[in-house]
């Protein structure tokens, strides 16, 4: 069933997003603790990733952004510190970085994602349903 245009966009929580990036970088929570000079303890990171801490200290987010090479502003937005900078009108393309941009995809993985996106779009019914 195709997604209706009036349904809200599904976005990973801060914890889910950070866990996916950490796993993509092949780092354990203890590796993150060591790499950040214990700025981010593995216990604190676990609580963030499991949704127990939804609005971590901005200094923690900065350390994680630096280590993971991701946007600090995006982490701040996901934590609820700053509002999204842009809103889009109906029919306007989102213009954001692709969902998997921070993951180190191989050319083959990227091609498969594009292929799957084409499949999903081909299933859409006329009239935006």
C-alpha positions, 0 to 999 in steps of 0.5 A: 500500500502506497503512503498517502501524501498527507501522512507524516514523514517517518524519521528515526529517533535520535537514538535509532539514528545514532545507533545506526551510524555507530553500527555502520562505522563498526564501533562498539559503545565502548569504542565510542567512549574511548574515541571521545576520551570518555566525553561520551560514556558507553552507559550514557550512549546506551541510554541515548540509543535505547531512548531513555535519554531523549535530549542529551547534553549538546556537548555529547552531541557535538562529540558524537557528530565529530566522531561519526562525521555527521551534521551537529545541527541534524543531531541538535534538531533530532534532540529537539534543541532546534527547529527544522530550518526549512519547511516545504510546500506540497510537491516541493522536493525535500532537498535534504541529504539522502537518508543513507548519506552518512552510511558508507554504502558500496556502489552496489548497495547504493544501486540496489537502494535506487532500484528498490526506490524505483520499485516502490514508486512504480507501485504508487497508484494514480491520484497520490494514494 
